[in-house]
Amino acid sequence: MANRTDPTAKNIRGTNPQNLVEKILRSKIYQHTYWKEQCFGLTAETLVDKAMELDHLGGTYGGNRKPTPFMCLVMKMLQIQPEKDIVVEFIKNEDYKYVRVLGAFYLRLTGTDIDVYRYLEPLYNDYRKLRKKLTDGKFALTHMDEVIDELLTKDYSCDIAMPRIKKRWTLETLAALEPRKSVLEDDFEEEEEREENEQLDGLDNGADERLHFFAMAFKAIAGLKQLPTVKSNDPARDRDYDRDYDKDYDRERGRGRERDRDRDRDRYRLRDERDYGHGREREREREGRERERRDRDRGRRRSHSRSRSRSQDRKRHAHSSSPKRRGDGAEEPKKKKKKERKDDGTDHPDPEIAEANKLRAALGLKPLK
């Protein structure tokens, strides 16, 4: 009876709320001493006192994978299913940080997508430290915003599989959720405005400086143009001044021409050296191509001569290795000679008859057969 879900509780995501916790973890919670002693007979009102006593969070730990008190209280909330207003008050509680984490964890398991983003995203601005019990039984330091980010982005948290929720941009495109506005957005806007004002001030100062510079330069140029027209009471002094000014002007003009000639001479010399260098490179490339073409022609002629000599040797060898043809051609005159010998009978197998035929051939008589 102590492990049954409240009869008035509604199904969450189409199943019993306690089934959101895996069966193995659920059975371990039922067998734990904290569940039997501290969680028996708790209601939504008395659950707050137990939540205020929490000093760490976590899933299971140790070799037997014992559940933490935090996980036992989450299981108790799934069993009694407190109202949404109570859970929201848990989340808004700023005095007890573990009560806030407990409410956020329960809302992540049972709440809708919109409620999860609406009530958990403001907790990103809570940077308080939290103690988390690891699987080996040791404690690790974490922060509230890290826990909230794990609940919103990870598939597992505290050894429990988190139900899937829609992405935030999907809800924004469906107009079910407004775009998230950061608390630091106002500070960023103020910083951007201040930087823009500084840039505008700098541009204005730079423009003023440039205008002042141009004004001074214009005054100086105007003053130089007026120098030859300055006249004094002494005509000789004026003539000397004009003559000295003309000499200085001609001298500066001559120096400017010399600098122009030197600069043109250096430019032409560099261009000639560059063209000469490119010409030498082109000539070397041309010689290299000619050398490669000659080598190819020489190699082609050698290969052609070798192929011709091999073909001639092959023909000679074929001609010398045909004894039948050679024998046929040499047997014909022998046969003719044998026929001539058979006519006079001198080649008779019987030697006596052969000698007689020789005599008869000498006498002009017919041979004996």
C-alpha positions in Angstrom: 0.0 0.0 0.0 2.8 2.4 0.7 4.3 2.0 -2.8 1.0 2.6 -4.7 0.3 5.7 -6.6 -2.4 8.1 -5.3 -5.7 7.0 -6.8 -6.5 10.7 -7.7 -3.2 11.0 -9.6 -3.5 11.5 -13.4 -1.4 9.6 -15.9 1.7 11.3 -17.1 2.6 10.8 -20.8 0.1 8.0 -21.0 1.4 5.9 -18.0 1.6 5.7 -14.3 3.7 8.6 -13.0 6.0 6.2 -11.0 6.8 4.3 -14.3 8.8 7.4 -15.4 11.5 5.9 -13.1 13.1 2.6 -14.3 11.9 -0.5 -12.6 15.3 -1.4 -11.1 15.8 2.0 -9.6 12.2 2.0 -8.5 12.6 -1.3 -6.6 15.8 -0.1 -5.0 14.0 3.0 -3.8 11.2 0.9 -2.3 13.8 -1.2 -0.4 15.8 1.8 0.9 15.6 2.7 4.6 15.1 6.4 3.9 12.0 5.6 1.8 10.5 3.3 4.5 11.2 5.6 7.4 11.2 9.2 6.2 8.9 9.1 3.2 6.1 7.1 4.6 2.8 9.0 4.9 4.2 12.2 3.4 1.8 14.7 1.9 2.3 17.8 -0.3 2.5 20.0 2.8 4.8 17.8 4.9 7.1 17.1 1.8 8.4 20.6 2.1 10.0 20.0 5.5 11.9 16.9 4.1 13.0 18.9 1.0 14.4 21.7 3.2 16.6 19.1 5.0 18.3 18.1 1.8 22.0 18.9 1.6 23.0 17.3 -1.8 21.5 15.9 -5.0 22.2 12.8 -7.0 20.9 9.5 -8.4 22.5 6.3 -7.1 25.9 5.6 -5.5 28.0 2.8 -4.2 28.5 -0.8 -5.2 24.9 -1.7 -4.6 23.7 1.5 -6.3 21.8 2.9 -3.4 19.4 5.8 -4.1 20.0 9.2 -2.6 17.4 11.0 -0.4 16.9 13.4 -3.3 15.8 10.6 -5.5 13.5 9.2 -2.9 11.7 12.5 -2.6 11.4 12.7 -6.4 9.7 9.3 -6.3 7.4 10.4 -3.5 6.3 13.4 -5.5 5.6 11.2 -8.5 3.5 9.0 -6.1 1.4 11.8 -4.5 1.4 14.1 -7.6 1.2 17.5 -6.0 -0.6 20.4 -7.7 1.2 22.5 -10.2 1.0 25.6 -8.0 3.0 23.8 -5.3 5.6 22.8 -7.8 5.9 26.3 -9.1 6.4 27.6 -5.6 9.2 25.0 -5.1 10.9 26.5 -8.2 10.4 30.1 -7.1 11.8 29.4 -3.6 15.1 31.4 -3.4 15.9 30.5 0.3 16.5 26.8 -0.1 18.3 25.9 -3.3 17.7 22.1 -3.0 14.0 22.7 -2.8 14.3 24.6 -6.1 16.2 21.8 -7.7 13.7 19.3 -6.5 10.8 21.2 -8.0 12.7 21.8 -11.3 13.5 18.0 -11.6 9.9 17.0 -11.0 8.6 19.6 -13.5 11.0 18.3 -16.1 9.6 14.8 -15.6 5.9 15.6 -15.6 5.5 19.1 -17.2 4.6 20.1 -20.7 7.2 21.4 -23.2 6.0 25.0 -22.8 6.0 24.9 -19.0 9.5 23.3 -18.9 11.0 26.2 -20.9 8.9 28.8 -19.2 9.8 27.9 -15.6 13.3 26.4 -15.9 15.0 28.9 -18.2 14.9 31.7 -15.7 16.9 29.5 -13.4 19.9 30.0 -15.7 20.5 33.2 -13.8 21.0 31.3 -10.5 24.7 30.6 -10.0 24.6 29.1 -6.5 26.8 26.2 -5.7 25.4 22.7 -5.2 26.8 19.4 -3.9 26.3 16.4 -6.2 26.9 12.8 -5.1 28.7 10.8 -7.7 28.4 7.1 -8.4 31.5 6.3 -6.3 30.0 7.9 -3.3 32.1 11.1 -3.4 30.8 14.6 -3.7 31.4 17.0 -6.6 30.8 20.7 -6.9 28.3 22.0 -9.4 26.1 25.0 -9.9 22.4 25.6 -10.3 22.7 26.8 -13.9 24.6 23.7 -14.8 21.9 21.4 -13.4 19.2 23.3 -15.3 21.2 23.1 -18.5 21.6 19.3 -18.0 17.8 19.0 -17.5 17.0 20.9 -20.7 19.7 19.5 -23.0 20.7 16.0 -21.8 18.8 12.7 -22.1 19.8 11.4 -18.7 20.0 13.1 -15.3 20.6 11.5 -11.9 20.3 8.0 -13.5 16.8 8.7 -14.9 15.9 9.0 -18.5 14.4 12.4 -19.2 11.2 12.5 -21.4 11.8 14.0 -24.8 10.7 17.5 -25.3 10.6 19.7 -28.4 13.4 22.0 -29.4 12.9 25.6 -28.4 13.2 26.9 -32.0 10.3 24.6 -33.0 8.1 26.1 -30.3 9.1 29.6 -31.5 8.2 28.8 -35.1 4.8 27.5 -33.9 4.3 30.8 -32.0 3.8 28.7 -28.8 6.8 30.3 -27.1 8.3 33.8 -27.2 12.0 34.2 -28.1 14.2 33.9 -25.1 15.5 37.2 -23.7 18.7 37.2 -21.7 19.0 39.2 -18.5 22.3 40.6 -19.8 20.7 41.9 -23.1 20.1 45.3 -21.6 23.7 45.5 -20.5 24.8 44.5 -24.0 22.6 47.1 -25.6 24.1 49.8 -23.3 27.6 48.6 -24.1 26.9 48.7 -27.9 25.4 52.2 -27.6 28.4 53.4 -25.6 30.8 52.0 -28.2 28.9 53.6 -31.1 28.9 57.0 -29.3 32.7 56.6 -28.8 33.2 55.8 -32.5 31.1 58.8 -33.5 33.0 61.1 -31.2 36.3 59.7 -32.6 35.0 60.4 -36.2 34.0 63.9 -35.3 37.4 64.6 -33.6 39.1 63.1 -36.7 37.1 65.3 -39.0 37.9 68.4 -37.0 41.5 67.5 -37.1 41.5 67.0 -40.8 39.6 70.3 -41.4 42.1 72.1 -39.2 45.0 70.5 -41.1 43.6 71.4 -44.5 42.9 75.0 -43.3 46.6 75.4 -42.1 47.9 73.9 -45.4 45.7 76.2 -47.4 46.9 79.2 -45.4 50.5 78.1 -45.9 50.1 77.7 -49.6 48.4 81.1 -49.9 51.2 82.6 -47.9 53.8 81.1 -50.3 52.0 82.5 -53.3 52.0 85.9 -51.7 55.7 85.9 -50.9 56.9 87.2 -54.4 54.4 90.0 -54.4 55.6 91.4 -51.1 57.2 94.8 -51.8 59.3 97.0 -49.6 60.3 100.6 -49.8 63.8 99.7 -51.3 63.6 98.7 -55.0 67.1 97.2 -55.0 66.2 95.0 -52.1 63.0 93.9 -53.9 65.1 93.0 -57.0 67.6 91.0 -54.9 64.7 89.2 -53.1 63.1 88.4 -56.4 66.3 87.1 -57.9 67.1 85.0 -54.8 63.6 83.5 -54.9 63.9 82.7 -58.6 67.3 81.0 -58.0 65.8 79.0 -55.2 62.9 78.0 -57.3 65.1 77.0 -60.2 67.4 75.1 -57.9 64.5 73.1 -56.4 63.0 72.5 -59.8 66.4 71.2 -61.1 66.7 68.9 -58.1 63.2 67.6 -58.7 64.1 66.9 -62.4 67.3 65.1 -61.3 65.3 63.0 -58.9 62.8 62.2 -61.7 65.6 61.2 -64.0 67.3 59.0 -61.4 64.0 57.3 -60.6 63.3 56.7 -64.3 66.8 55.4 -64.8 66.4 53.0 -61.9 63.1 51.9 -63.2 64.4 51.2 -66.7 67.4 49.4 -65.4 65.3 47.1 -63.2 63.0 46.5 -66.1 65.9 45.7 -68.4 67.4 43.3 -65.8 64.1 41.6 -65.4 63.6 41.3 -69.1 67.2 40.1 -69.5 66.6 37.5 -66.8 63.4 36.4 -68.4 65.1 36.2 -71.8 67.8 34.0 -70.4 65.3 31.8 -68.8 63.3 31.5 -72.0 66.5 30.8 -73.9 67.4 28.0 -71.4 63.9 26.6 -71.7 64.2 26.6 -75.5 67.6 24.9 -75.4 66.2 22.3 -73.0 63.3 21.6 -75.3 65.6 21.3 -78.4 67.9 18.9 -76.4 64.9 16.8 -75.4 63.6 16.7 -79.0 67.1 15.6 -80.3 67.3 12.9 -77.7 63.9 11.6 -78.6 64.7 11.6 -82.4 68.0 9.8 -81.6 66.3 7.3 -79.4 63.6 6.8 -82.1 66.2 6.2 -84.8 68.1 3.7 -82.6 64.9 1.8 -81.8 64.0 1.8 -85.5 67.4 0.5 -86.5 67.3 -2.2 -83.8 63.9 -3.3 -84.9 65.1 -3.5 -88.5 68.1 -5.5 -87.5 65.9 -7.8 -85.4 63.5 -8.3 -88.2 66.4 -9.2 -90.6 67.9 -11.6 -88.2 64.5 -13.2 -87.7 64.0 -13.6 -91.4 67.5 -15.1 -91.8 66.9 -17.5 -88.9 63.6 -18.5 -90.3 65.2 -19.1 -93.7 68.0 -21.2 -92.2 65.7 -23.2 -90.0 63.5 -24.6 -92.9 65.3 -27.8 -94.0 62.4 -29.2 -96.0 62.3 -26.4 -98.5 66.0 -26.4 -98.7 66.1 -30.1 -99.3 63.3 -30.0 -101.9 65.2 -27.4 -103.9 68.4 -29.5 -103.8 66.8 -32.9 -104.6 65.5 -31.9 -108.0 68.8 -31.8 -109.8 69.9 -35.0 -108.1 66.8 -36.7 -109.5 67.6 -35.4 -112.9 71.1 -36.7 -112.6 69.8 -40.1 -111.5 67.4 -40.2 -114.4 70.4 -39.5 -116.7 72.3 -42.3 -115.0 69.4 -44.7 -115.4 69.3 -44.1 -119.1 72.9 -45.3 -119.7 72.6 -48.1 -117.0 75.9 -47.3 -115.3 74.2 -47.0 -111.9 72.8 -50.6 -112.1 72.9 -52.3 -108.7 74.7 -55.3 -110.2 78.3 -54.3 -110.6 78.9 -56.7 -113.6 76.0 -55.2 -115.5 77.1 -51.7 -114.5 80.6 -52.4 -116.0 79.0 -53.9 -119.1 76.8 -50.9 -119.5 79.9 -48.6 -119.3 81.5 -50.6 -122.2 78.3 -50.5 -124.2 77.9 -46.8 -123.5 81.5 -46.3 -124.8 80.6 -48.3 -127.9 77.4 -46.5 -128.4 75.2 -49.5 -127.7 72.1 -49.7 -125.6 72.6 -50.5 -122.0 71.7 -53.8 -120.5 68.8 -54.0 -118.1 
